[in-house]
Every structure is written in structure tokens, then in C-alpha cells.
Amino acid sequence: MIPKSHPRYESLLLRDKMVKASKEGYLADSAMIAHGRGEAFDYLIGEKTTYPAKRAMYVAVAALLLSNNPVISVNGNATALACDEIIELAKSVDAKIEINLFYRTDDRVKIITKLYEDHGFKDILGTLDDDIEYLNDIKNNRASASKTGIYSADTILIPLEDGDRAEILKKSGKNIITIDLNPLSRTSKMSDVSIMDNIVRAIPFMTKIAEDLKTQEKSVLIELVNDFDNEENLKESLEQIKLKE
Amino acid sequence: MIPKSHPRYESLLLRDKMVKASKEGYLADSAMIAHGRGEAFDYLIGEKTTYPAKRAMYVAVAALLLSNNPVISVNGNATALACDEIIELAKSVDAKIEINLFYRTDDRVKIITKLYEDHGFKDILGTLDDDIEYLNDIKNNRASASKTGIYSADTILIPLEDGDRAEILKKSGKNIITIDLNPLSRTSKMSDVSIMDNIVRAIPFMTKIAEDLKTQEKSVLIELVNDFDNEENLKESLEQIKLKE
């Protein structure tokens, strides 16, 4: 048990979730390393959601609500940190959830499938018995996608995605939204909307935004999306990183 | 195999070493997360040894050479990344090596002991059959130290040390040198000499410095140590972190 008084309490709780997930066997070998990188960047922004991140979240939710077939892509890390929150967001914006693993193994897919089902989301895609297609005619696991999910999606939310995989998704012509604490990562740079935030803060916040934006005219959502400049917003995100004590 | 052309080649090699060590069973549960945090900071300094880090290394080596009983404290991460390099430095400055684990288990100690022995260093301390004392009368594993090693040391090099453990060592009145990529960490702030660098670059560089400083008068080494201001040097280290592309 971590004492609540510990100066790194919130961060240590997430660390425990990752250690637990690692023991349950559904993380990639280097998943904990990726988490550590995120920790460092989160520390540098003061572990708070910044204004540019909030702006990007409004645009992201608008884009998800405007899409015909939005999909939330989940991997081991996203599941370990925010399984319930992802399910809530998916329901709120009417998006599918697809298991999409850079290091795909049957075991990992099985465990993650069961987790979403146990947490109340039965129609998870990218499972072992799903129809799998290959993006951009790249016939390997890194380009695999569910036929009714990512393969035919117009907008994909990819929290914590690897750069190589993000590149394949981007090249397939889809609208890409990422949640990534590193504003300099290839995934952040490649995406159409890049939210520099911790997913445990961002995803519940996006669900709240969705409840608001669903009451707005479609034209408002379109304007939100059209007015957004991701490159400019990433620059502003970068400026939020404080190096002074 | 990682292709040498990969933009993150060096970093991925280290990641592979960590994954291998994890499978060999001698890392702490959250060791990979700590490695990831280091990766992020290394990325932000351009994965190069900075001038303030070099200055701190000269001071650190001078302090080690001036000490009566210098000890290099090693944990799982340091061993995974730089076992041979640590042995070379220890021989060069005539320091002991002691296994010093924040999450100490017999299994981890056994595997790490064997690694150093297999790599040619037979007199490793902190092993299962070593005489163990407790620093500051704190009777738990976090304060344990070898009687002839850290317990009686005057100067300790603690690469990649946890903040809680660093605090115990500092309070015991020892001269503390750390190698830590995060200049804002508690360990960095608490140490007498803080080297903001990747240990795979810093430790071989310190061995080279030792070969140079060993040919100098003792008064030169004393001057190096006395002229050094760690707080000021940490500030300069922090300024090396570049956030622009």
C-alpha cells in the first residue's frame, strides 16, 4: 500500500497498475519503459492537464462525433491504465473499441479481450475470431486491422501508440487522434489531433466534453475541427513543459 | 535484431538489455519504468554528455580517488546497462562494488552476485553471505549495508538510485555521488555531486578521467572538489534540456 501522504502518490498508483498488468501477462516487453517515458513528461508538465491539451480534446471529441465509423484503438498500456474510462468514452461518442497491438500475440489478445468483456464491453474488435484485414497491403501484424473496425474507420483515437504503427495508420488515409505525453514523439507529430496529456486525466475529460458537444449544432463541431492547427497547438503544448523548480 | 539505420538505434539497444535483464529475473518490478523515465530525459538532452555533466564527473572521480573507502553501489538497472563498465571503473579508482537493492530479495542478490563474478569481479559485497549492518539504526532492507562496504564507506557512487534510499545514505553522513538523468529528482538534489548523464556514457568516461587524475598531485584533486558547487551545476544541467525541435 502506498501512503496517501507520499509526494508521488498518484504517480505510484499508476505504476502499481502497470506492474499488476505486467504480472497478468498482457503488456509488451517494453511497455513499462514506455510508461516511464510518459511519467517523465507528465512530471515536467506538473501532472496537470494543460490548456492546449484541453483545446485538442474539444477538437478530438468533435471529430469523433462527426465521424461515421470512429474507433478507439487500445493496447496493453491503455487498458492497464484506463479500461473503464475508455469504455465510457466509447459509449459516449458511439465509437467501437479495437485491440490493436504492435507486438500482437494470441495470449495478449485473449487476456485483453476478456478484460473488456469483464468490464461490460462485449463487442470488442480485433479479437482472435474477428475478421482481420491488412492496411496498405502490408501483410504483417503491425498493419493488421479489424475489417469492421480500424480497417474501415474514418477516425481513430490512438492513445499511447508506437510511432511505426501510427505511421501505418496515417498512411492509410485515416484521421488520427493521439493522446501522448511526449509532444516531440513521431506519433504526436504525425497525428491530426495530438493531445499532450496523461490518458487517465484526458479520457474522462473527453467523456465530459462529449456530453456537452452532443447538445451542440453539427456546424459548431465542424467549426471546432476546421479552426484547429495541430502544429501550432503542439508548439504551445511544448511551451507548457516547465524545467524550473 | 534492431537495424542500425533505426533513428532510435542506441536507445533501442539499451531497451533490449533491460528486457533481457527483466527476463533473467534480477530487476525490480518497476525497474523498466525507471529506465523509461531516464530515456525521456536522455532524449531531451540530445543523448549526449553535456558540459556540466563532464564537470561533475571530474569532481566525482577526484572525490573517489581521495576517499579512504569508496564504494560503487549497484542495483539491477545499473548492472543490466553497465556491468563491465562498472567493474572497470571500480578497478581504476580502487573502489569496492556493493549490491544495494531498494527491493532486496535473495533471488535478485544471487543473480546479480553471479553476474559480477562471471564478469571477473570476485569480491563483490552485499551478497547473501556478507556481514550486513543497518544505517541510521533503521532495521529494514532499505537501510541495509555491507559492514566493510557502504556501512563504513566515506564516499559512495550511487548510479540510478531511488530517492528514499538516497536519503538514508545521505543522512548517514556519507559523501554521495549520483548519476541520474533527471536533474530534478530527489536523488539528484540530495547528492553532493550529481552527474546528469546516461550511465552507459558516464561510467566509461569516468574511467578515462581516473586515468588522467591519477597522474595529478593530490592538491589538484582537492581543489577540484572544493571548487565545485552542486546546486549551481544542477541548474546548468537543467539548462541543457532542450525542448525545441
Interface residues (C-beta under 8 A of the other chain):
Chain A: R15 M18 V19 S22 D29 S30 A31 M32 I33 A34 H35 G36 R37 G38 E39 A40 F41 Y43 N182 L184 L238 E239 I241 L243 K244 E245
Chain B: R15 M18 V19 S22 D29 S30 A31 M32 I33 A34 H35 G36 R37 G38 E39 A40 F41 Y43 N182 L184 L238 E239 I241 L243 K244 E245
